[in-house]
Amino acid sequence: MNALQELNLLGCSSLQKLPTSIGQLNALQKFDLLGCSSLQKLPISIGKLNALQKFDLLRCSSLKELPTSIGQLNALQKFDLSRCSNLQKLPTSIGQFNALQELDVSRRLNFEKLPTSIGQLNALQKLDVSKCLNLQKLPTFIGQLNALQELDLLGCSSLQELHTSIGQLNAFQKLDLSKCSRLQQIPTSIGQL
């Protein structure tokens, strides 16, 4: 099994857990668990997938937490956690993703804030937080994401303010604030983009 590069479990809606031996898939680059709505947790061994570049957990609605070992996925470039409606928070170890370029945490109804460790994601180019209805503000670290090109906040109806550090994003190209009905003002620093 050390040659397996892609594992697709898309739509395995009755799958409740993964074997710990999953961490032995040294060559795995793409892991798709989209629609595994009964999956409740990931094994700690998931952090041993050193070659993993794309990890899709879209619509894993029973997933409640991520193991801290997930931060060991050094090759991870794209991570999709959208519609993981029971996922309460992201572990701080998420800040260890050195190669991460795209992070999607959209459509999380109970998501009130982003962990500060996201500010350590130096390669992050796209951050999708759209339709996180309880997200009230962006933390100050947003200005530290030097590679960030796109920030999607569409439908974040509780968002009240953007931090002034948003003006420090030198690579920034796209900002979507559509349907942010409680947004009270845009910081003047936006003129620096």
Secondary structure, DSSP 4 states (H G I P E B T S, - for coil): -TT--EEE-TT-TT-----GGGGG-TT--EEE-TT-TT-----GGGGG-TT--EEE-TT-TT-----GGGGG-TT--EEE-TT-TT-----GGGGG-TT--EEE--S-TT-----GGGGG-TT--EEE-TT-TT--B--GGGGG-TT--EEE-TT-TT--B--GGGGG-TT--EEE-TT-TT-----GGGGG-
